[in-house]
Amino acid sequence: MNITLIVVAVVSAVVGGVITLIVMKAGQKSKSARIIQEAEAEAEMIKKDKILQAKEKFLQLKSEHERFINEKNSKISQAENRLKQKEASISQKIEELNRKKKEVDVIKDNLSTQINIVEKKSEELEKMHKTQVEQLESISGLSVEDAKAQLIESLKAEAKTEAMSYINEIMDEAKMTANKESKRIVIQTIQRVASEYAVENSVTVFHIDNDDIKGRIIGREGRNIRALEAATGVEIIVDDTPEAIILSAFDPVRREIARLALHQLVTDGRIHPARIEEVVAKTQKMVEDEIIETGKRTAIDLGIHGLHPELIRLIGKMKYRSSYGQNLLQHSREVANLAAIMASELGLNPRVAKRAGLLHDIGKVPDDEPELPHAILGMNLATKYKEKPDVCNAIGAHHDEVEMNTLIAPIIQVCDAISGARPGARREVVESYIKRLKDLEDLALSYPGVLKTYAIQAGRELRVIVGSEKITDTEAETLSFDISKKIQDEMTYPGQIKITVIRETRAINYAK
């Protein structure tokens, strides 16, 4: 019984396991089928999405391609339209040219016909003219050449008078039109730059407190004064002039060194040859430093940069030089300012003009004094120290020593003349001034019919008085023109000279 139960139990267990296994396998198959089915459905959906995306991409590319093709077609159409328009325009122009060519040919034919007619008429007129001339010669008894000579003689005086009047009108008109702007620029430039002038001599007066110091300056047997003269190169004149000693030398730098050294010696009280040499050496060094400082300050004041140190030293040295009594440094500064203003008015470079104006008289203060005109020497110095060709040419040409190659050169020449011609700027030798006026009067007196001449306004105007019975009004105009031409050809003078011919007629009667 127990064994049967055990067997039944075992068999039941085995059958239950088999059934469970079968059920489990059936469930797994069902689940796998379901997973496969779901995967297939998902794959189908992905496939459909990809197909849709591919179709959308294709449609997009197709639309872009169609748009690109449309744009290309539009551009090609526009280019074809432009070409058609150009072809139409060219065809129209060709037709117009052909039409004008035909018109020109017609005009040419007409001109040829007219020229032939004119030539025929000219031949007829020439024949008629010859016939009339022959008739006139037979009537008057004069040949053509004789008649021309008489006609020329009769018209010569009238033609000369009319020519003089015409010349005067042209000259007056030219002065009014051509000089108007130049006068404005020159006058404005002169007014904008004003400076004072200190007249310098070749002597310097050294003032002392009392005459006892003169003996100490002279020293025992004159040894102090000899030592001072040897050290400075200046002649020291000690005379009876009260409380004054005269320092004489043509070199103003040496005079200044002597004056400063003498002032220091008199102030210190120790005056002997060794002390004199020491003080003169120190003073010379101080003056040289002051010269360089003056040159630098001048360049800075004028806004000029990049000058060579040697040129700066020469500019400072101009402080102690003068030209016709005019301080050379003040003159050069004024020329620089005048040139800059005038260059600006004329639309040129004012910096170059100012540089050339400052350096234009640099040849007057060299160290070795070679025998060359100061303009040429200044040009050589400027070239040596690497100045621009425009500046070098302006320096060399401001007295016409070399040819002017730039527009700056005549400006420097004019401004130099303006600065030197200011009233009181320079001292002119009285004898040469009187001689110039006398030559001016004598030149006018050399003409026939002139009674008296007067040079007035410092030689800027010449009054010529002629006899009314010897010279007519027309001849007076001719005389004024002839005198002006002769003055221009034979004399040297600043500015311009006005020639006034005066012809006076007086009718005098007496009531008795």
Residue, then its C-alpha position, 0 to 999 in steps of 0.5 A: m500500500n505504501i509502495t503504491l502510494i509512493v509510486v503514485a506520488v512519484v508518477s504524479a510528481v513526474v506528470g506534474g513536472v512534465i505538464t509544468l514544463i510543457v506549459m512553460k515552453a508554450g508560454q515562452k513561445s507565445k512571448s517570443a512570438r509577441i516580441i517578434q511581432e512587436a519588433e516587426a511592427e516597430a521596424e515597419m514604423i521605422k521604415k515608414d518614417k525613413i521613407l517619409q524623411a527621404k521623400e521630404k529630403f528629396l522634395q526639399l532638394k528638388s525645390e532648391h534645385e528648381r529655385f537655383i535653375n529659375e535664378k540661373n534662367s532669370k539671370i540668363s534672360q536678363a543678360e539676353n535682354r541687355l545684349k538685345q538692348k545693346e545690339a539695338s543701341i549699337s544698330q541705332k548708332i550705326e544708322e545715325l553714323n551712316r546718316k551723319k556720314k551722308e550729311v557730311d558728304v553732302i556738306k562736303d560737296n556743297l563746300s567744294t562747290q562754294i570754294n570753287i565759286v569763291e575762287k572764281k570770284s576771288e580771281e574776278l576781284e583780283k582782276m578788278h583790283k588790278t584794273q582799279v589800281e592801274q586806273l588810280e596810278s594813271i589818274s594820280g601819277l603815283s605808283v603803288e609803292d609811292a602811295k603806300a609810303q605816303l600813307i605810312e608817313s601820314l599814319k605813323a604819328e597817329a599810329k604811334t599816339e594810339a599805340m602809346s595810349y593803348i600801352n598805357e591802358i594795358m599797363d594800368e589794367a595790368k596793375m589794377t588786376a595783377n597787383k591787387e592780390s599781390k599787394r593784399i598779400v604783401i601788405q597783410t604779411i607786413q602788418r602781421v609781422a612787426s619787430e623792433y631793430a637795434v642799431e649796432n656799431s663796431v664799438t661797444v661802450f663799457h661804463i664804469d663807476n669812477d675813473d680810478i678803475k681805468g688805471r687798474i684796467i691799464g695795469r702797471e706799464g699797460r700789462n693788464i690792457r695788453a693781456l686783455e687785448a691779446a686774450t679777446g682780440v678786441e682793441i680797448i680804448v681808454d681815453d678822457t671820456p668820463e666813466a667809459i671805456i670803448l671796446s672796438a672790434f668788427d667781430p661783435v662776438r669778440r666785443e661781447i666776450a670782452r665786455l662780459a669779461l671786463h665786467q666780471l674783472v671790475t666786479d671781482g676787483r682782481i685784475h692781473p694777466a693770469r686772472i684775465e686769461e682765466v676770466v676770458a676763457k670762462t666768458q668765452k665758454m659762457v658765450e658759446d653756450e649762450i649762442i647754442e641756447t639762443g639757436k635752440r630757443t629760436a628754432i623752438d619759437l619758430g616751430i622748426h625741428g630737425l636742424h643740425p646742431e651746427l646750423i643751430r649754433l650758427i643761428g645763435k651766432m647771428k644774434y651778435r651780427s648785423s647787416y646795414g645796422q639791422n640785427l641779423l637774427q631779428h632779420s632772419r626771424e622776421v623773414a621766416n615769419l613773413a615767408a610762412i605767412m606769404a606761403s600760406e596765402l599762396g597755398l604753399n608749404p609754410r614750414v619749408a618757407k619758414r625754414a628757408g627764411l630762417l636760414h637764408d642769411i646763414g652764410k653771413v656767420p661762418d667760422d672760416e669766412p671763405e671768399l664766396p657770396h654769403a648766399i652761395l656759402g649759406m647754400n653750401l652749408a645747408t647742403k652739407y648739413k642735409e637740408k632739403p633741396d627746396v631750402c638750399n635753392a631758396i638760400g642760394a637764389h635770394h640774391d640771384e646768385v643761382e637760378m630759382n628752381t622752386l616757388i619758395a625761392p622768390i618768396i624768400q627773396v621778396c620777404d628779405a627785401i620787405s624786411g630790409a626795406r622797413p623804415g628805420a630797419r637799415r642804414e643806407v650810406v648818405e652819399s650813395y643815396i644822394k648820388r642815386l637821386k642825382d643820377l635819376e634827375d640827370l637821366a631825365l634832364s638828358y632828354p630834349g625839351v626838359l626844363k627841370t627835374y625833381a626826385i621826390q619821396a626818397g627817389r620813388e617819384l620823379r617829376v619832369i617839367v617840360g616846355s610847353e612850346k617844345i613838347t606837345d601833350t602827346e609827346a609828353e606821354t611818349l617822354s614819360f614812357d621813354i624815361s621809365k624804360k631807360i631807368q629800368d635798363e640803366m639804373t638799380y633801385p628798390g621798389q618802383i619809380k613813378i615818372t610824372v611829366i608836367r607840361e604847363t601852358r600859361a597865358i599872362n596879360y597885364a591890365k594897365 
